[in-house]
């Protein structure tokens, strides 16, 4: 049973997340999420409904449509696909759904982090794919998003690998803060979602080269969520929390009651 509810309108294959998400369930997982080691995280299987994730997989872009190809030793044979670079493919719309309010609210209940903000530009996010022999070194992600002046708070990774075998490798590894030990290793199985806090201590990656057949790749979706720096907002004098209505001269306009 999917943990996140989705629906589709008739036979259009235009899915959407239902606004009535199981937030009580998310709240019940909040303590587990924040107590997880080596940093707050959770692993959720059967994350999306089967029909929805099957459509995502069916629409996964071809290699020549990638926006980024990384060939450095620490991020080798990794391709990224942003939704705006996928022309008329319907899968671009599936990525946009991860930025809508039902999922944002569910994530807030799960993590306890309020005021989560999506990235409309999918900087660093979108569809990811790694070939045989590829790897992603242990790292922490950027957490200052200068384009929008936001702080990165949450990573959501959703895996799209059917019939993935342990000998293929590609496990997501979570490391301790001084990078002396791998605390958790997570197989990138189909419809498995990993959500975790991202900061200067959240070291993760899959540093061992993939050992899958040449005909297979490691596929995933990566979505990042942010929040506004509260201190910067508090230091801004010219702000209003309410709409400031004013009366026009010579009219019966009056103050709006709240």
N, C-alpha and C positions, 0 to 999 in steps of 0.2 A: 504493500500500500504506500503510495507516495506521501511524503511528509508535507510537501507544498502542493496546494490545490490549484489546478489549472483547468480551463475549459476552452472549447473551440466553438465558433459560430458556424452551425450547419456543416457544410463540407468544404469550407473555404480554407481550412488548415491555417487560419489566422488565430493562434492561441492567445490567451491572456491569463494573467494570474487573478484569481477571484479575490475580491476585497475582504472576504470573510476567511482569513487565514487562521489556522489553529494557534493563536497567540498564547493561549493558556499552556499549551504543550511547550511552546518556546520558553515561556517563563519558568516552567518546571525544569528545563535544561540549563538555565542560566548559572546556577551554582556549580553544576558539573563543568560547564564551559570554562568558567573563571578559575576553577581549581585545577584544571588540567595542566600537566607538565610536559614540556619545559616552559610553556607559555600558554595563555588561554586559547583553547581550540576545541573543536568537536569534529567527529567523523560521522556522517549520516549516510546510510545506504538507502536505495530506493527514494531518492530525493524528489524527482519529478515523476509525473504520471508516465506510464510506458508509451502511450501514443505520442505524447509531447516530445520526449527525449528521442524516440525513434525518428521523428521528423527532423529534429536538430541534427542527428547523425546523418540522415539521408541528404541533408543540404550542406554538409561540411564542404568547404571550398576546396578546389583543386590547388595543387602546389604552386602553379604559376600565378595564382591570385594573391600570393602572400604580400603583405606590406613590408615585412622585415625578415631578413634572413641573417641569423647570427652564426658566425663561424669562429669566434674567439675560443680559446681553449677552455674558458670557464663557462661558456654558453655555446656549445658546439652543435651545429646542425639543427638549430631551433628556428622555426618559422612562426610569425605572428600575422594574424589577419584581423584588421579593424573592420567594423560593420560598414563604414562609409566607403570602403574600398571594394565592396562586394557587389557593385552595380545593382542589378535588379533581383539578386538572389533573395528569396524569402527568408533565408537563415539570418540575414542582417536584422530583420525585425524581431527574431527570437532573442537576439542579444539585447535589444532595447528593452525588452520586458524585465530584465534583471535590474533596471533602473527605475521601476515603477513603485508607487507607494505601498502596495500590499507586501512586497518582499522587503522593502525598507523597514516597515513597521515590524515585521516578523523578526528581522535581524536585530532591531533595537531591543525587543523583548528577550531574544536569545542571549545577546552579549551584555545587556545592561548599558550600552552606549546610546545616548539619546542624540537626536539631531543629525543622524547620518545623511550624507549628501552623496548622490551618484556622480559619476564623471561622464558627461555627455560626449566627450571626445575619446573615451576608452584609451587613454594614454597608457601604453604598456599592456593593456588588456585586450580582450576579444577572444578569438579562437587561437589556440596554440597547438603546435605539432612538432614532434621531434623524430628524426629518422634513426634507424639502427646505427649504433656507434655514438649517437649524440648524448650529451650530458648537460646538466645545469649545476654548476658549483654551489657549494653552501654559501649563503648570502643573506643579508637583510635587504629589503626593498627601500627605495626612496620613500621618505615619509613627508617631505615638504613638496607640495604640488604648487609650484610657483605660478603656473598659468592661471590658476583660480585662487591663489593664496589660501589654500586649505591644507589640513593635516590629514595624512592617510591613517586610517584606523583599522580597517577590516579587509582581508583578502577572502574571496570566495572562489574555490576551485572545484569544477565539476568535470568528472572524467567520462570519456566517451569510448572506452576500450572494451569491446565485447570479447569474451573468451580469452581474457588475458591470463597468461600462465606465469607462475612465480619465476621460472627460469628466464623470462624475458627481462626481468629487472624493472628499472624505472620507478621504484618506490619513492614516494615523497618522504624525505627524512627531516625530522625536527630535532635540532641540536640545542645543547645547553648554551648559556650565555657566553661562556669563554671558549666555545667550540672545541671542547675536549672529548665530548661523547655524544653519540646519536641516542637520543632518549626514546624516539618513536619512529617506526618505519611503517608507511601506509601504502598498500598496493593501489595502483591507479585503476580500479575496477569500474566497469560500466555503471553509470548512474550513482556513483559514490561522490558525495560532496564533502569537502574539507573547508571549514571556515575557521579563521584564526586572526587574532590581533596581530597587527604588524607595527613594529617599532624597532629601536636600535638593538634589541636583544632577541628578536624573533628570527633566529638563523634557521634556514631551511634550504632544500634543494634536492636534486637526485644526482649525486656526484659520480656514480659509477656509470660507465657507458652502457647504453641500451643493448640488449642481446636478443632482440626480437628478430624474426625473419625479415628479409629485405622487403617483403610484400606488406609488412605491418609498420605502423607508426604509433607513437604515443600521442593521443589526442586529448585535448581538454579545453574547457572554457575558463577564463580568468576574468573576474570582475572585482574592481576595487572600490571601496567606499571611504568617504572622508567626513570630516567635521570642521566647522569654522573655529579658528583660534579665539576662545572666549575672551582672553585678556586683551586682545587687539580691539575687539568690539567694545569692551568696557571702557577702553581708553578713547573711544571716538565720541566726541561731545554732541555732534549734530545728528542725533538719531531719534526716532520716534518708535514706540511700541504700538501706537494706535494711529489710525487715520486722523489727520488734523483738519476737521471741517471748520470753515469760517463763514460768518455772516457777511453778505454783500451789503454795501451801503444802501439805505433806503428800501430794504426788503424785509420781509418777515422771517427770513432765514434765522434759525437759532442754533444753539449748540446741540450736537447729537448726543442723546443720553446713552450711557454704556451700562 
